[in-house]
Amino acid sequence: MYSRQSLIIILLASVALTLVGPAVSAISSIQQQAKAATSGQNGKGGTNACFSTSLCHVNGGNGGSGNERNKDNSNNGNGGDGGRTTRCGGTTSTPCIANGGDGGKNNSDNQHSTSNGNGGKGGRTTDCNFSSCRAQGGNGGDGNSRNGRSLTIDDTSSNGNGGNGGSINLCIKTASLARQSCVAAGGVGGSNNRENSGESKNGNGGNGGEISCLGAERACIARGGNGGDDNSGNVGIRGGVVRAGNGGNGGIIETCSDFCDATGGQGGSGNSDNGAVDINTNHGNGGDGGHIVGKGIALGGDGGNNNSGHGDLEPRCGNGGNGGNGGGVTDGGTANGGKGGNGDASNKFCGTNGGNAGQVLGGGSANGGNGGLEHGNGGDGGVAINGGVANGQSGTNSGSGGNGGFAIGAGSDANGGGVALNGGNTNDMSGGVALNGGDTHPGCNIAIGPQCFNRP
């Protein structure tokens, strides 16, 4: 656990060890080669190869205003470049959009090779007929200032940038269905992520995911999560990277036939004054969206807030769990990642992490449990088939939540572990077996209908 003062001392000591003797001439050479900062520039247009080019939009994002007093190679408040649209057409009410995101405002006083408040690049849309397709980059945030102002010469922190648009490979409605929409937009960058340095990434929006929808009755969504605000004062040195308050990436949706949502989790706010020396640390980040086939929901969990003042000894605080991993969701159901817990900046308690979602086939749920405060990560989701429920338990201050078990059939409950079939309920017993409507309980580890076996 590091205070902000100790991080600055470590950073200055590292610089002092490396910048002696020949470093004076090296710095002079770098300064001569340095480019001017790029701030508030419009993004470049993309490639429009649609059947009807008037329906497709690949504009570069607008540069933001008030991005002033930036130095060196920094990029601040610039619009993202447009993406690519191919074979999109239909009606004027069903456009294909792969615009770059707009740059944010008032991202000022940044230096070195930092990127702050820039719009994300547009993504790609292909074969979107009679459907609205959106793969635009996320807008950059405002007020991401005073980043990269340490003495280190390789400062590459990234703060409050919009995520890049994703990829929509197929989005076609059938004649009998109402208009559908496919969305793989990048997340919006957060605001006021300030005074970060070294190798750190703070409050950035997640990238859009990948979508293939054919004849879906409703929407297919794989947005990147938005970045959080006020994730400030984070420092990564000697190859260590701090990631704080970033949105999760959108997931993957294949052959969606109904409603599908694999949006990344939202980044948390106020995850500040964290450090990393030689390792990677993660605090308050949203989880990635999951993998869906057919239909279903696999959201990334939201990151927690105020996970602050942590270093190498506490490398993961308050992160959201990933949506359905492995097989994800197939033909219905939910597999959402758990939410990350909030920290307490006053005493530097570490919010715990949400559990990753499990796998669902044919309906049911296998969600990850939510994280808590200081102790107890959320449990991972299990495996749910044909309406079963196998969620991970949420963490508590007395310990981590149990992982979901294996549940088959409507009414079967294996939350927190065990095996449940045909309406059985393990009642949170990790080693319980419940069949044909049986309930396990203390003193009964195996329940088949009304009968109890294997009494301890």
C-alpha positions in Angstrom: 0.0 0.0 0.0 1.5 3.3 -1.1 0.8 6.8 -0.2 0.9 9.3 -3.0 4.1 10.9 -1.4 5.9 7.5 -1.4 5.0 6.9 -5.1 6.5 10.2 -6.0 9.7 9.4 -4.0 10.0 6.0 -5.8 9.4 7.7 -9.1 12.1 10.3 -8.5 14.5 7.7 -7.3 14.0 5.7 -10.4 14.6 8.7 -12.6 17.7 9.6 -10.7 19.2 6.2 -11.2 18.7 6.3 -15.0 19.1 10.0 -15.9 22.8 10.5 -15.1 25.8 11.2 -17.3 24.8 10.3 -20.9 21.1 11.0 -20.1 21.7 14.8 -20.3 22.6 14.6 -24.0 19.8 12.0 -24.6 17.2 14.3 -23.2 18.5 17.1 -25.4 18.2 14.8 -28.4 14.7 13.8 -27.5 13.6 17.4 -27.1 15.0 18.3 -30.5 13.0 15.4 -32.1 9.8 16.0 -30.1 6.7 16.9 -32.0 4.3 19.6 -31.0 1.3 18.6 -29.0 -1.8 17.8 -31.0 -5.0 19.3 -29.5 -8.5 19.9 -30.6 -8.0 18.5 -34.1 -10.9 17.0 -36.2 -10.6 13.4 -37.1 -10.1 12.1 -40.6 -13.0 10.7 -42.6 -13.3 7.0 -43.1 -14.2 4.7 -46.1 -17.8 4.6 -47.4 -18.4 1.7 -49.7 -22.2 1.4 -49.2 -24.8 0.6 -51.9 -26.3 4.0 -51.1 -23.6 6.2 -49.7 -26.1 8.8 -48.4 -27.2 6.2 -45.8 -23.7 5.6 -44.5 -21.7 7.9 -42.3 -17.9 7.6 -41.7 -17.1 11.2 -40.6 -14.2 12.0 -38.4 -15.1 13.3 -35.0 -15.0 17.0 -34.1 -12.1 18.3 -32.1 -13.0 19.7 -28.7 -12.4 23.3 -27.5 -10.3 24.7 -24.7 -7.5 22.0 -24.9 -4.7 24.4 -24.2 -1.1 24.6 -22.9 -0.3 21.0 -23.9 3.3 20.1 -24.7 5.6 17.5 -26.2 4.0 14.6 -28.0 0.7 14.7 -26.1 -2.7 14.3 -27.9 -5.6 16.0 -26.3 -9.3 16.5 -27.2 -8.9 15.3 -30.8 -11.7 13.8 -32.8 -11.4 10.1 -33.7 -11.0 9.0 -37.3 -14.0 7.6 -39.1 -14.3 3.9 -39.8 -15.5 1.8 -42.7 -19.0 0.9 -44.0 -19.6 -1.7 -46.6 -22.7 -3.1 -48.3 -25.2 -1.2 -46.1 -28.5 0.0 -47.5 -32.2 0.0 -47.1 -34.2 3.1 -46.1 -33.4 6.5 -44.9 -34.5 5.5 -41.4 -31.9 2.7 -41.2 -28.5 4.3 -41.4 -25.1 2.7 -41.0 -22.8 4.8 -38.8 -19.1 4.4 -38.1 -18.2 8.0 -37.2 -15.2 8.8 -35.1 -16.0 10.1 -31.6 -15.8 13.8 -30.7 -12.9 15.1 -28.7 -13.5 16.4 -25.2 -13.1 19.9 -23.9 -10.6 21.6 -21.5 -8.0 18.7 -21.5 -5.2 21.1 -20.7 -1.6 21.3 -19.3 -0.7 17.7 -20.4 2.8 16.7 -21.6 5.1 13.9 -22.7 3.4 11.1 -24.8 0.1 11.1 -23.0 -3.4 10.9 -24.6 -6.2 12.7 -22.9 -9.9 13.2 -23.8 -9.6 12.0 -27.4 -12.6 10.5 -29.3 -12.4 6.9 -30.3 -12.0 5.7 -33.9 -15.0 4.5 -35.8 -15.5 0.8 -36.3 -16.7 -1.3 -39.2 -20.2 -2.1 -40.5 -20.9 -4.7 -43.2 -24.1 -6.2 -44.6 -26.5 -4.0 -42.7 -29.7 -4.1 -44.8 -32.9 -2.6 -43.5 -31.3 -2.3 -40.0 -29.8 0.5 -38.1 -26.1 -0.2 -37.5 -23.9 1.9 -35.2 -20.2 1.3 -34.6 -19.1 4.8 -33.8 -16.2 5.7 -31.6 -17.0 7.0 -28.1 -16.6 10.7 -27.3 -13.6 11.8 -25.3 -14.2 13.2 -21.8 -13.6 16.7 -20.5 -11.1 18.1 -18.1 -8.5 15.3 -18.2 -5.6 17.6 -17.4 -2.1 17.9 -15.9 -1.2 14.3 -16.9 2.3 13.3 -17.7 4.0 16.0 -15.7 6.4 13.8 -13.8 10.2 13.8 -14.5 10.1 10.6 -16.5 10.7 10.9 -20.2 8.6 7.9 -21.3 5.3 8.9 -19.8 2.5 7.3 -21.8 -0.5 7.6 -19.6 -4.0 7.5 -21.3 -6.9 9.3 -19.6 -10.5 9.8 -20.4 -10.4 8.7 -24.1 -13.4 7.3 -25.9 -13.3 3.6 -26.9 -13.0 2.6 -30.5 -16.1 1.4 -32.4 -16.4 -2.4 -32.8 -17.3 -4.6 -35.8 -20.8 -5.4 -37.1 -20.4 -8.1 -39.6 -24.0 -8.9 -40.3 -27.3 -7.2 -39.3 -30.2 -8.1 -41.6 -33.9 -8.2 -40.6 -36.4 -10.5 -42.4 -39.4 -9.0 -44.1 -41.8 -10.1 -41.4 -40.0 -8.4 -38.6 -39.9 -4.8 -37.4 -36.8 -2.7 -37.8 -33.9 -3.9 -35.6 -30.7 -2.2 -34.5 -27.2 -3.4 -34.0 -24.9 -1.3 -31.8 -21.1 -1.9 -31.2 -20.2 1.6 -30.2 -17.2 2.5 -28.1 -17.7 3.7 -24.6 -17.5 7.4 -23.7 -14.4 8.6 -21.9 -14.6 9.8 -18.4 -13.9 13.3 -17.2 -11.4 14.9 -14.7 -9.0 12.0 -14.7 -6.0 14.2 -13.7 -2.4 14.1 -12.7 -1.7 10.6 -13.8 1.7 9.6 -15.0 4.0 6.8 -16.1 2.3 3.8 -17.7 -1.3 4.3 -16.4 -4.7 4.1 -18.1 -7.5 5.8 -16.3 -11.2 6.5 -17.1 -11.1 5.4 -20.7 -14.1 4.0 -22.5 -14.1 0.4 -23.6 -14.0 -0.7 -27.2 -17.1 -1.9 -29.0 -17.5 -5.6 -29.5 -18.3 -7.9 -32.5 -21.8 -8.6 -33.7 -23.5 -10.9 -36.2 -27.3 -10.7 -36.2 -29.7 -12.3 -38.7 -33.4 -11.8 -38.4 -33.3 -10.7 -34.7 -36.6 -9.6 -33.4 -35.0 -6.9 -31.3 -31.6 -5.3 -30.7 -28.1 -6.7 -30.7 -25.9 -4.7 -28.4 -22.2 -5.0 -27.7 -21.2 -1.5 -26.5 -18.0 -0.7 -24.7 -18.6 0.5 -21.1 -18.1 4.2 -20.3 -15.0 5.3 -18.4 -15.3 6.6 -14.9 -14.5 10.1 -13.6 -11.9 11.5 -11.2 -9.5 8.5 -11.4 -6.5 10.6 -10.6 -2.9 10.6 -9.3 -2.1 7.0 -10.5 1.5 6.2 -11.3 3.1 3.2 -13.1 6.9 2.9 -13.3 9.5 0.4 -14.4 7.1 -1.5 -16.6 4.3 -1.5 -14.1 0.9 -0.4 -15.4 -2.0 1.0 -13.3 -5.5 0.6 -14.8 -8.2 2.5 -12.9 -11.8 3.2 -13.7 -11.8 2.0 -17.3 -14.9 0.7 -19.1 -15.0 -2.9 -20.1 -14.9 -4.0 -23.8 -18.1 -5.1 -25.6 -18.4 -8.9 -26.1 -19.1 -11.2 -29.0 -22.6 -11.9 -30.4 -23.0 -14.7 -33.0 -26.1 -15.4 -35.1 -28.4 -13.5 -32.8 -32.1 -14.4 -33.4 -33.8 -12.4 -30.6 -32.4 -9.9 -28.0 -28.7 -10.0 -27.3 -26.7 -7.7 -25.0 -23.0 -8.1 -24.3 -22.1 -4.6 -23.2 -19.0 -4.0 -21.1 -19.3 -2.8 -17.5 -18.9 0.8 -16.6 -15.7 2.0 -15.1 -15.8 3.2 -11.5 -14.9 6.7 -10.3 -12.5 8.1 -7.7 -10.0 5.2 -8.0 -7.0 7.4 -7.3 -3.4 7.5 -6.0 -2.6 3.9 -6.9 0.9 2.8 -7.9 2.5 -0.1 -9.8 6.3 -1.0 -9.8 7.2 -3.8 -12.2 3.7 -5.4 -12.1 0.2 -4.5 -13.4 -2.5 -3.3 -11.0 -6.2 -3.0 -11.7 -8.7 -0.9 -9.6 -12.4 -0.2 -10.3 -12.4 -1.3 -14.0 -15.6 -2.6 -15.6 -15.6 -6.2 -16.8 -15.8 -7.2 -20.5 -19.0 -8.3 -22.1 -19.4 -12.0 -22.7 -20.0 -14.4 -25.6 -23.6 -14.9 -26.8 -24.9 -17.4 -29.4 -28.5 -17.2 -30.5 -29.9 -15.0 -27.7 -29.3 -13.9 -24.2 -27.5 -11.4 -21.9 -23.8 -11.4 -20.9 -23.0 -8.1 -19.4 -19.6 -7.1 -17.8 -19.9 -6.1 -14.2 -19.4 -2.4 -13.3 -16.3 -1.4 -11.5 -16.4 0.0 -8.0 -15.5 3.4 -6.7 -12.9 4.9 -4.4 -10.4 2.1 -4.5 -7.5 4.4 -3.7 -3.9 4.3 -2.3 -3.0 0.8 -3.3 0.2 -0.6 -4.7 1.9 -3.9 -5.5 0.7 -5.6 -2.4 -3.0 -5.1 -3.3 -3.0 -5.3 -7.1 -6.7 -5.8 -7.7 -9.4 -3.8 -6.0 -13.1 -3.4 -6.9 -13.1 -4.7 -10.5 -16.2 -5.9 -12.2 -16.3 -9.5 -13.3 -16.4 -10.5 -17.0 -19.7 -11.6 -18.7 -20.2 -15.2 -19.6 -16.8 -16.8 -20.3 -16.0 -20.0 -22.0 -19.2 -21.0 -23.8 -21.0 -17.9 -22.5 -24.8 -17.8 -23.2 -26.4 -20.1 -25.9 -30.1 -19.9 -26.8 -31.2 -17.8 -23.9 -30.5 -16.9 -20.3 -28.1 -14.5 -18.4 -24.5 -14.7 -17.5 -23.5 -11.3 -16.1 -20.3 -10.5 -14.3 -20.6 -9.4 -10.7 -20.1 -5.8 -9.7 -16.8 -4.7 -8.1 -17.0 -3.4 -4.5 -16.4 0.2 -3.4 -13.3 1.0 -1.5 -12.9 3.5 1.4 -10.4 6.2 0.6 -10.3 7.3 4.2 -8.8 4.1 5.5 -7.6 2.6 2.1 -9.8 -0.4 2.4 -9.8 -2.3 -0.9 -13.1 -3.1 -2.5 -13.3 -6.7 -3.6 -13.8 -8.0 -7.1 -17.0 -9.2 -8.7 -17.1 -12.8 -9.9 -16.9 -13.9 -13.5 -20.1 -15.2 -15.0 -20.4 -18.8 -16.0 -22.1 -20.7 -18.8 -25.8 -20.9 -19.8 -27.4 -23.2 -22.3 -31.1 -23.0 -23.2 -32.1 -20.6 -20.5 -31.4 -20.0 -16.8 -28.7 -17.9 -15.1 -25.0 -18.2 -14.1 -24.1 -14.8 -12.9 -21.0 -13.9 -11.0 -21.5 -12.6 -7.4 -20.8 -9.0 -6.4 -17.7 -8.0 -4.6 -17.8 -6.4 -1.1 -15.5 -4.2 1.1 -12.0 -5.3 2.2 -12.7 -9.0 2.3 -14.7 -11.5 0.2 -14.7 -11.5 -3.6 -17.8 -12.5 -5.5 -18.0 -16.1 -6.5 -17.9 -17.2 -10.2 -21.0 -18.3 -11.9 -21.4 -22.0 -12.6 -23.2 -24.0 -15.4 -26.9 -23.6 -16.0 -28.9 -25.7 -18.5 -32.5 -25.5 -19.6 -33.7 -23.1 -17.0 -31.4 -24.0 -14.1 -29.9 -21.4 -11.8 -26.2 -21.5 -10.8 -25.1 -18.0 -9.7 -22.0 -17.2 -7.7 -22.6 -15.8 -4.2 -21.7 -12.2 -3.3 -18.7 -11.7 -1.1 -19.0 -10.7 2.5 -16.6 -9.3 5.1 -16.3 -12.8 6.5 -15.2 -14.4 3.2 -15.6 -14.9 -0.5 -18.8 -16.0 -2.0 -19.1 -19.6 -3.2 -18.9 -20.4 -6.9 -22.1 -21.4 -8.6 -22.5 -25.1 -9.2 -24.2 -27.2 -11.9 -28.0 -26.8 -12.4 -30.2 -28.6 -14.9 -33.9 -27.9 -15.5 -36.4 -25.2 -14.5 -36.6 -24.8 -10.7 -33.1 -26.3 -10.1 -31.0 -24.1 -7.9 -27.2 -24.6 -7.4 -26.4 -21.1 -6.3 -23.1 -21.1 -4.4 -22.2 -24.7 -5.5 -23.3 -28.3 -5.7 -25.4 -30.2 -8.2 -29.1 -29.6 -8.7 -31.4 -31.5 -11.2 -35.1 -31.6 -11.8 -36.1 -28.9 -9.3 -33.6 -29.7 -6.6 -32.0 -27.0 -4.4 -28.6 -27.2 -2.8 -29.3 -24.3 -0.5 -25.8 -22.8 -1.0 -24.0 -26.1 0.0 -20.9 -26.3 -2.1 -20.9 -30.1 -1.9 -24.6 -30.7 -2.0 -26.5 -32.9 -4.4 -30.2 -32.3 -4.8 -32.4 -34.3 -7.3 -36.0 -34.4 -8.2 -37.2 -31.6 -5.9 -35.0 -32.5 -3.0 -33.4 -29.8 -0.7 -30.0 -30.2 0.9 -29.5 -28.7 4.3 -27.1 -29.1 7.3 -27.2 -32.8 8.1 -28.3 -33.8 4.6 -25.7 -33.5 1.9 -27.6 -35.6 -0.7 -31.4 -35.1 -1.2 -33.4 -37.1 -3.7 -37.0 -36.0 -3.5 -38.2 -36.2 0.1 -35.4 -38.7 1.1 -32.1 -37.7 2.6 -28.9 -39.7 2.1 -25.3 -39.4 3.3 -26.0 -37.9 6.6 -22.8 -36.7 8.2 
